[in-house]
Amino acid sequence: MPRLHLGTEGVLAAIIVVLCIVLGLTTDTFLTTQNLFDLLNNQSVNMIFAVGLVVVLIAGGIDISFAVAASVVQYVVMTLLIDHMGGGNWLIGILLSMAVGSLLGLVNAFLIHRFRIVSIIVTIGTFNLYFGLLMVFTGGVSIYDIPDWLYYSVPLIDLPAARGSATLYLPVAVMAAMSLATGFILTRTGFGRAIYGFGSSPEAARRSGVRVGLIHAFAYGWLGLCAGVAGLMQAHIVQEVVPNALIGQELPILAAVVLGGATLGGGRGSVTGALLGVLLLAVVQNGLNLLGVTPYAFRMIVGFIILVAITCSNLDKLLPRRAIPKEARP
Amino acid sequence: MDDIALRAEGVSKVFGQSRVLDDVSFELRRGEVLCLAGENGCGKSTLIKILNGVYTPEAGATFSFGNATAVSRITPHDARALGIHVIWQDLALFPHLSVAENIVFDDYVASPWRPLSRRAARRAAREVIERLGVPLDPDTRVEDLSIARRQLVAICRVLRAGARIVFMDEPTASLTRNEVQTLLEITRSLSAQGISIVFVSHRLSEVLAVCQRVTVLRNGALVGTYSTEGMTQTRLSQLMTGHELALTPREPNGAVEPVLELRNLSRTGEFENVSLTLHRGEILGLTGLLGAGRTELAHVLFGMTRPTGGELLKNGKPLTLRSNRDAIRHGIAYVSEDRLNLGLVQNQSIIMNTAVTVLDELEKPRGFLSPRRLRELTTEWIQRLGTKVNDAELAVSSLSGGNQQRIVLAKWLATKPDVLILDCPTVGVDVGAKAGIFDIIRTLADQGMSIILISDEASEIWMNSDRVVVLKAGRISRELTPTTTTEASLEEIINA
């Protein structure tokens, strides 16, 4: 039987297209440049998180500390910039966020690798540790007085639209850059393939001479780096730094990445999948808003989508004929 | 004289108090297929690990390779440079990656930051696949392949890495007859290309079929290296164990009382019109190629799947099994093929593993478990089956393979079955332990238990069954008695 082979990404893309068509027909605001640009502007932070997280999932780990780590990065970077560097600029800001973010990620990697602790336990620990430290040192006080370069939005593309104009802002470009870089490392370098290999079978990778410590360091460090950048972008978008602005984001993003084909078992997942996973949930939320559905229903629907998606992707294993390997069948 | 690919002399290894290898010498000729034989724990794996650079031998060893100068140890780096590779039993592949990527994986490790192209990987993989002449698609994911195909991927991988000397650890343990034949042919073609192969296998008939010479280790010492010319299975197992093993078929016990009767039992797509009678105290050998319906039939007899036609009678009364709990209640026990994974909870204690099938029985009459009764039950079975256990509270993973096997048996025997179905009970078990397990099976039959022994090894079926039923494509193709058939003709019938 010839089967159309789309893969997880293809299926997700198809669903998103169908959803967009349906929403385009049922609302008159969804399929407007303005709305679509806003969707991207609003989701760029989540997408940056997601492309970082997918690396950890591919390597067979999990991290729930990244959103809190991003808040820590915001505070540390803002304090350093304002108090010690006279405000800084975009370049210093981004480099500093990357550095602090990867440092926080490397703490996870170190604990996981050096002490052989399961990643979920380590990151539950650092999640609490980071958030606790943040609250203790800031006393829960927000920073409103952020540097000018960060305060004013940076428009990239400005198109005339029905009401005012549709504008694509800097975070979208940053998201695209981070996605391309991550995608390149994962698919176009031997190191990236070794990450897949390690996630697929850690023991086989170890025996092949893969440097396991390096894989851990890269995966969690890269997620930390992405989280740092995402944190900076979030502060830029909301024009302030609030200590508990990002906590609670980790699970929806994890869900989106899993929706995009990554598994907690490792060895699977892609940048495209992660991005589409975030996009799907965003389109659903956006659509529900435009249709006037109560926001409370959103979580319920997200939960439902995830359960349906995971069940469908397991359908292969549940159907009896697939019990036999494909090529072993006559 | 053939030239020598690898010669090792005076190799010893001490772990703590125990001397695992004692002054062993080992010689491998270029392009030969050599078997490294010996029981579990004889030092085979240790020797392989020393030759592969994983372990450092004690001082005094020398290793030489053709014309290069001798060294006192092989480092992992040396091993790679010399093209020494080991294909371990678990194959060490990456299930989520494609065949091509698995084959070129070592490139990824060697030069992690060189940009790569899928096309180049595919081309490199295809080259090796063609050189080996095997039916592999470079784009298939390894997880979608059968074990036999995965093995081919592993072989392609070491070839691609420039292997000159390949150790294969139990390569045939989970293969069917035909797959074994393919593998043996590939082994021969590699050796024709000048690659030396060291074959580690418990299946003596294969060893004799494919290897030119066999090196036997026993208790860490070298017994000797022999030509397979004129070597018999009996002689080889004698060399490995150090004592004579019986290789004669079992005397039929003249059983007449039917215990389990199958009348035209069918399950669509699996087997059809199987009629046979199992008598009290009888060992019925059930054989046939993989996929002939052996295991499927066993699943129906154990209530795990339902028949689509026919009847099942137990002690003359019709029997309908709704689940395997039903089967257990009616005195039927089934020891599955993948015992070590499915049959045991590795990190739980020996006691809990033994008692798990009878926990509700042990809770009677008061409704809670008594540690004393658990211990008594376990001790009883440990003794009856001659299991070597230091402390029954320890995890079952602390036991050797042969002893774990006994615990699996104990767990099912604790349900006091009168019909015991054994699905390939000796896969991956060494000769000495095999004999021990068959002793137990024979004793159980003598005590009146009826046993269905499923296996695709003609020799063990032939030696241990009172009667043999051969399945072919889901139907009974032959029924015979070992005392009136030779082992060779049984083998032919199975493979016909």
Interface residues (C-beta under 8 A of the other chain):
Chain A: R188 T189 G190 F191 R193 A194 Y196 G197 G199 S200 S201 E203 A204 A205 R207 S208 G209 V210 G266 G267 R268 P325 K326 E327 A328
Chain B: W88 D90 L91 A92 L93 F94 P95 H96 L97 E101 F105 D106 D107 Y108 V109 A110 S111 P112 W113 R114 P115 L116 S117 T140 D144 L145 S146 R149
